[in-house]
Amino acid sequence: MNLEFNETPIRTAKNYNINNIKLENIEIPENIQEFGGLKFLGDITDFEILEMNKFTEFKYGNGEFLENQIKDKSNKNININAINNENKELQLDYKFSKDNKNLIENIEINLKEKSNSTIILKYKSIDNTDAYQNSKIKVIANKEAKAHIIILNMLNNKSNNFIAIENVLEENADVKYTIIDFGGKNSVTNYYANLNGDNSNNSLNTIYLGNEEQVIDLNYIMECYGKKANAKMDVKGAIDGICKKHFKGTIDFKKGCKKAIGDEKEYCTILSDTAKSISLPVLLCTEEDVEGSHSSACGKIDQEELFYLMTRGLTKTEAQKLIIRAGFNEIIEDIENEKIKKEILEQIDMKLV
Amino acid sequence: MKTKLEEINRNIYDIKNKDEYDFKIKKGLTPEIIKEISKQKNDPEWMKDFRLKALEVYEKLELPTWGPDLSELNMDEIATYVRPKSKMTGNWDEVPEDIKNTFDKLGIPEAEKKSLAGVGAQYDSEVVYHSMKNELLEQGVIYTDMETAVREYPDLVKAHFMKCVPVYDHKFVALHGAVWSGGSFVYVPKGVKVEIPIQSYFRLNSPESGQFEHTLIIVDEGASLHFIEGCSAPKYNKVNLHAGCVELYVKDNAYLRYSTIENWSKNMLNLNTKKAIIGKNAKVDWVSGSFGSKISMLYPMSILNGEGAKTEYTGISFAGKGQNLDTGFKVVHNAPNTSSIVNSKSISKNGGTATYRALVRVNENAKNSKVSVDCESLMLDDISRSDTIPVNDIKTDEVEFSHEAKIGKISDKSIFYLMTRGLSEEDAKAMIVRGFAEPISKELPIEYAVEMNNLINLELEGAIG
């Protein structure tokens, strides 16, 4: 099946090929079995975990077809309530295999007032099966709620990974995301945050790593409505092989969001002369009293750094790995779970061989 | 705190002459109208055929699905050809009085006397005055109106006309191909350095009409030129259309500086297309100021085809009440060791919308290329809008690419600092706005800096405080 989705909030010329993503011949699973590869880990008793019947439409999301698939055929519907004021960690550990190859899920995370939590969603292939993931994650951050949400895509390069995320942040809510986007033949993420409350704070740190024929399409949108809202995107990645990466980042200052601050950064390291990077860092502004900035850069690894490390006895691959890992370090160090951190570093090593 | 900046004083630009003409084509767009324009212009057969083919392309292409809303444009209400009641002349005294007065007030003959090597002045659809200094003529420089070029230099024109900007680029380029009239043709022979700028000024006086001038400049190997273009029109109640086309061929080791001040009236839809093809070790510098028009969609483009080719874009736009200025720059790196520098600024106030829309494309073979983009937007009130929409398409690892953008108001800290130095709040704000525009105005030649000063600095100085 051919799919066209992940539309940008503002259009550019058609021939720039960045208004949406067009994927051809995507195998859409018909008979959806139960997904038995999910385990809840961590401080489970500090969260309310319920089955859910609710379906809410997203403002942006991953397009009509994938939305409808979740509405009609989801095999996981989970409602998570974060209720504890101390920082508690919940991990949703998804393992994809030949027995659990299709996940169509609808998750709603409710961060109760003044709650503090870390929620990790780890999607990992444990065999060579071409898996299919279509996830929809809604996060409601009530007043003064604080959360660190970590999403790890560690699927194999034969799988399809489609994730749509929508956040609503009320007054003084502080939601930080870390997205580690390594896997999938096609990995498409639509991320939307509505910074509705005054002093609401949303930061999104992403690391992507693409090789072979991977297609990575990231469409991040943050809309500031509340006064002194703070929207921040920091996206770092490396692409190799004939990987195609599209980064579309939009910070939209809506009228009334006085003293809001928005900052968007993207840095892409290109490791081969056949990998392709397109970026569209957008700032939209209808409020005078704001500070908005974006920066985007790309290029190959600094040859002087590489040479220096090689004179110290490292091979070229080892030196490259070290430099790339160093670039990602700030984002990885922000994760408190040591096991997860270690797993991310192992994945980087594996992908950069 | 609100910044009180007045709208640009347009008095000299809004002078309306009576809509007198020698010939005005009926409104609308049909093959018969195109044939009539071609007949009126005494086109050679190949040009008539070209126009008709362009019309076919125009009818097939859709309006852009992005950018400002163009739904108010109704080609059935636009007359695409208006011939003024004047023949082209090289003697200023022969230009009819009312037309002459308009250009006098815009300072064109004055600028010619002081600091220009050549001048062209277009009124509605035709060039009414053209002159060039003898020294350039002796060096083999050609500077003439496009119609004369089509007749007298057919091989040169045929080889270049709408090859850099093909008619299928977009709908309004196809429209231009069908109805183009007037404009300038410049050829600078190999190795000739034109030390003093050449200027063409385009004035659209007739209401409910369009101006579709074609500018074709060829700077041959090792040559150099500074070309200046100015545009203005008085304001009418119904929309006027400007869909000009600029094609620049800058051959190996050549240099071209292309400066523009567009100050169309606020009923004008300005859908202009400008493109340069740049050869080995050649360079094109664009300096662009966009002030007038109701809607502008203007994105000059450099195609760096030769190894070591360079381009630099310095642009400013000022969007006031009722204006939607969608401007920016496009660059395509097609060869190794090419470089581009972009420096763009915009100011929006009083409900105006300023958009920076851009493309950087670095193709596979553009190894060791460098790109640096910097854009800054200043919002002067909370009823205006400012957007930054850049596309960066990088297809090689051997590249150094960086893009930075900032958006916001005048910093309270800067105002405070200047006030502690004895300036009033209004003077402090005016100084900051002038400082914001200064990197662009200093790039303009003196005679155009004067016009820019009319448009920003002097007006702001008079209006604030």
HADDOCK unambig.tbl for C-alpha pairs under 7 A between the chains (distance, minus, plus):
assign (segid A and resid 11 and name CA) (segid B and resid 66 and name CA) 5.23 0.50 0.50
assign (segid A and resid 12 and name CA) (segid B and resid 66 and name CA) 5.51 0.50 0.50
assign (segid A and resid 13 and name CA) (segid B and resid 66 and name CA) 6.41 0.50 0.50
assign (segid A and resid 270 and name CA) (segid B and resid 397 and name CA) 4.98 0.50 0.50
assign (segid A and resid 271 and name CA) (segid B and resid 397 and name CA) 6.33 0.50 0.50
assign (segid A and resid 272 and name CA) (segid B and resid 397 and name CA) 5.90 0.50 0.50
assign (segid A and resid 273 and name CA) (segid B and resid 396 and name CA) 4.75 0.50 0.50
assign (segid A and resid 273 and name CA) (segid B and resid 397 and name CA) 5.03 0.50 0.50
assign (segid A and resid 274 and name CA) (segid B and resid 395 and name CA) 6.97 0.50 0.50
assign (segid A and resid 274 and name CA) (segid B and resid 396 and name CA) 6.60 0.50 0.50
assign (segid A and resid 275 and name CA) (segid B and resid 395 and name CA) 6.62 0.50 0.50
assign (segid A and resid 275 and name CA) (segid B and resid 396 and name CA) 6.99 0.50 0.50
assign (segid A and resid 276 and name CA) (segid B and resid 394 and name CA) 5.96 0.50 0.50
assign (segid A and resid 276 and name CA) (segid B and resid 395 and name CA) 4.69 0.50 0.50
assign (segid A and resid 276 and name CA) (segid B and resid 396 and name CA) 6.87 0.50 0.50
assign (segid A and resid 277 and name CA) (segid B and resid 393 and name CA) 6.02 0.50 0.50
assign (segid A and resid 277 and name CA) (segid B and resid 394 and name CA) 5.15 0.50 0.50
assign (segid A and resid 277 and name CA) (segid B and resid 395 and name CA) 6.45 0.50 0.50
assign (segid A and resid 278 and name CA) (segid B and resid 392 and name CA) 5.42 0.50 0.50
assign (segid A and resid 278 and name CA) (segid B and resid 393 and name CA) 4.30 0.50 0.50
assign (segid A and resid 278 and name CA) (segid B and resid 394 and name CA) 6.03 0.50 0.50
assign (segid A and resid 279 and name CA) (segid B and resid 391 and name CA) 5.89 0.50 0.50
assign (segid A and resid 279 and name CA) (segid B and resid 392 and name CA) 5.07 0.50 0.50
assign (segid A and resid 279 and name CA) (segid B and resid 393 and name CA) 6.54 0.50 0.50
assign (segid A and resid 280 and name CA) (segid B and resid 389 and name CA) 6.87 0.50 0.50
assign (segid A and resid 280 and name CA) (segid B and resid 390 and name CA) 5.69 0.50 0.50
assign (segid A and resid 280 and name CA) (segid B and resid 391 and name CA) 4.72 0.50 0.50
assign (segid A and resid 280 and name CA) (segid B and resid 392 and name CA) 6.32 0.50 0.50
assign (segid A and resid 281 and name CA) (segid B and resid 389 and name CA) 6.77 0.50 0.50
assign (segid A and resid 281 and name CA) (segid B and resid 390 and name CA) 6.44 0.50 0.50
assign (segid A and resid 282 and name CA) (segid B and resid 388 and name CA) 5.53 0.50 0.50
assign (segid A and resid 282 and name CA) (segid B and resid 389 and name CA) 4.90 0.50 0.50
assign (segid A and resid 282 and name CA) (segid B and resid 390 and name CA) 6.79 0.50 0.50
assign (segid A and resid 283 and name CA) (segid B and resid 387 and name CA) 5.57 0.50 0.50
assign (segid A and resid 283 and name CA) (segid B and resid 388 and name CA) 5.08 0.50 0.50
assign (segid A and resid 283 and name CA) (segid B and resid 389 and name CA) 6.84 0.50 0.50
assign (segid A and resid 284 and name CA) (segid B and resid 386 and name CA) 6.32 0.50 0.50
assign (segid A and resid 284 and name CA) (segid B and resid 387 and name CA) 4.39 0.50 0.50
assign (segid A and resid 284 and name CA) (segid B and resid 388 and name CA) 6.44 0.50 0.50
assign (segid A and resid 285 and name CA) (segid B and resid 385 and name CA) 5.66 0.50 0.50
assign (segid A and resid 285 and name CA) (segid B and resid 386 and name CA) 5.18 0.50 0.50
assign (segid A and resid 285 and name CA) (segid B and resid 387 and name CA) 5.85 0.50 0.50
assign (segid A and resid 286 and name CA) (segid B and resid 382 and name CA) 6.59 0.50 0.50
assign (segid A and resid 286 and name CA) (segid B and resid 383 and name CA) 6.92 0.50 0.50
assign (segid A and resid 286 and name CA) (segid B and resid 384 and name CA) 6.13 0.50 0.50
assign (segid A and resid 286 and name CA) (segid B and resid 385 and name CA) 4.60 0.50 0.50
assign (segid A and resid 286 and name CA) (segid B and resid 386 and name CA) 6.61 0.50 0.50
assign (segid A and resid 287 and name CA) (segid B and resid 382 and name CA) 5.03 0.50 0.50
assign (segid A and resid 288 and name CA) (segid B and resid 379 and name CA) 5.44 0.50 0.50
assign (segid A and resid 288 and name CA) (segid B and resid 380 and name CA) 6.66 0.50 0.50
assign (segid A and resid 288 and name CA) (segid B and resid 381 and name CA) 5.49 0.50 0.50
assign (segid A and resid 288 and name CA) (segid B and resid 382 and name CA) 4.63 0.50 0.50
assign (segid A and resid 288 and name CA) (segid B and resid 408 and name CA) 6.14 0.50 0.50
assign (segid A and resid 288 and name CA) (segid B and resid 409 and name CA) 5.61 0.50 0.50
assign (segid A and resid 289 and name CA) (segid B and resid 408 and name CA) 6.55 0.50 0.50
assign (segid A and resid 289 and name CA) (segid B and resid 409 and name CA) 5.92 0.50 0.50
assign (segid A and resid 290 and name CA) (segid B and resid 408 and name CA) 5.42 0.50 0.50
assign (segid A and resid 290 and name CA) (segid B and resid 409 and name CA) 6.95 0.50 0.50
assign (segid A and resid 291 and name CA) (segid B and resid 407 and name CA) 6.15 0.50 0.50
assign (segid A and resid 291 and name CA) (segid B and resid 408 and name CA) 5.03 0.50 0.50
assign (segid A and resid 292 and name CA) (segid B and resid 406 and name CA) 5.62 0.50 0.50
assign (segid A and resid 292 and name CA) (segid B and resid 407 and name CA) 4.89 0.50 0.50
assign (segid A and resid 292 and name CA) (segid B and resid 408 and name CA) 6.24 0.50 0.50
assign (segid A and resid 293 and name CA) (segid B and resid 405 and name CA) 5.43 0.50 0.50
assign (segid A and resid 293 and name CA) (segid B and resid 406 and name CA) 4.31 0.50 0.50
assign (segid A and resid 293 and name CA) (segid B and resid 407 and name CA) 6.18 0.50 0.50
assign (segid A and resid 294 and name CA) (segid B and resid 404 and name CA) 5.73 0.50 0.50
assign (segid A and resid 294 and name CA) (segid B and resid 405 and name CA) 5.23 0.50 0.50
assign (segid A and resid 294 and name CA) (segid B and resid 406 and name CA) 6.61 0.50 0.50
assign (segid A and resid 295 and name CA) (segid B and resid 403 and name CA) 5.33 0.50 0.50
assign (segid A and resid 295 and name CA) (segid B and resid 404 and name CA) 4.28 0.50 0.50
assign (segid A and resid 295 and name CA) (segid B and resid 405 and name CA) 6.33 0.50 0.50
assign (segid A and resid 296 and name CA) (segid B and resid 402 and name CA) 5.75 0.50 0.50
assign (segid A and resid 296 and name CA) (segid B and resid 403 and name CA) 5.03 0.50 0.50
assign (segid A and resid 296 and name CA) (segid B and resid 404 and name CA) 6.55 0.50 0.50
assign (segid A and resid 297 and name CA) (segid B and resid 401 and name CA) 5.25 0.50 0.50
assign (segid A and resid 297 and name CA) (segid B and resid 402 and name CA) 4.22 0.50 0.50
assign (segid A and resid 297 and name CA) (segid B and resid 403 and name CA) 6.13 0.50 0.50
assign (segid A and resid 298 and name CA) (segid B and resid 400 and name CA) 6.46 0.50 0.50
assign (segid A and resid 298 and name CA) (segid B and resid 401 and name CA) 5.34 0.50 0.50
assign (segid A and resid 298 and name CA) (segid B and resid 402 and name CA) 6.75 0.50 0.50
assign (segid A and resid 299 and name CA) (segid B and resid 397 and name CA) 5.58 0.50 0.50
assign (segid A and resid 299 and name CA) (segid B and resid 398 and name CA) 6.48 0.50 0.50
assign (segid A and resid 299 and name CA) (segid B and resid 399 and name CA) 5.11 0.50 0.50
assign (segid A and resid 299 and name CA) (segid B and resid 400 and name CA) 5.15 0.50 0.50
assign (segid A and resid 299 and name CA) (segid B and resid 401 and name CA) 6.37 0.50 0.50
assign (segid A and resid 300 and name CA) (segid B and resid 397 and name CA) 5.14 0.50 0.50
assign (segid A and resid 300 and name CA) (segid B and resid 398 and name CA) 6.19 0.50 0.50
assign (segid A and resid 300 and name CA) (segid B and resid 399 and name CA) 6.95 0.50 0.50
